[in-house]
Amino acid sequence: MKLTISLDDGEVKILKKRGKKNFLTLKEQVEEIIRTSCIRASKGGYKPIKCDDRLVGIFSREKRGRKKKK
């Protein structure tokens, strides 16, 4: 399957630099990013906050990501 996307020069530069660090070409780096993103999305890790007040649920932030090192 072919997919065409348009990227700015700055974005291409960043992707090439990241790919060079991972020993990948630009195309391989983009494929790797999309593949890992699909894997993370398929795990279903996001669960909305459960609370009684709907406005609290809308405006609250959930603590996500890595925990800070102590």
N, C-alpha and C positions, 0 to 999 in steps of 0.2 A: 504494500500500500504506500502511496506517495502522499505527502502532506507538504504544503508550501506555507511558510511563515515569513514575515518580513521583520528583520531586526535592524536596529540602529548600529552604526559603526562602533559605538561604545560598548554595546551589548555583545557584539561579535568579538571585540577585543577581550572582554572579560571571559567569555566562553572559551576562546582559544587559549588564554592564559591558564584557565582552570583545567582544560584538556591536556595541555602540555605537562602540567604538574601530575596528572593521572596517566600520562603516556597514552592519550587518546587523541584521535582527530576531532575536528569540530563536529562532524556528523555523529561520531560515536559518543561524544560527550553529551550532545543533545538527546540522543537515544537513551543514554544512561540516566539522565535527569528525569525524563518522562517515565522510564521503566520503574525507577525507585519511587516516584510520585504515585504511580498506579498501585504499587505494592502497599505503600502506606495508606492510601485511600481505601483499599480493599479490606484492611484489617478492621475498619470501623471503630477507630479509637475515640472519635468525638462523640460525647454524650452531653446533651444539653443539661443545664442546671435545673434541678427540680426544686421549685419553691411555690409557696401559696400565692404570693403577690406577683401578678404578671409583669408589672412595671419593674420590679426588682430583678426579675429574670432577664428583661430586655437590657437594662442598663448596668447589670453586674458583669464583672469580668471573672473568668475562671482562671485559676492558677494552673498554667500549663507549661510544658517544657522541662528543661533540666533544672534540677535543684541546685542552688548556689553552694559552692564549696565553702566549708567553714575553716 
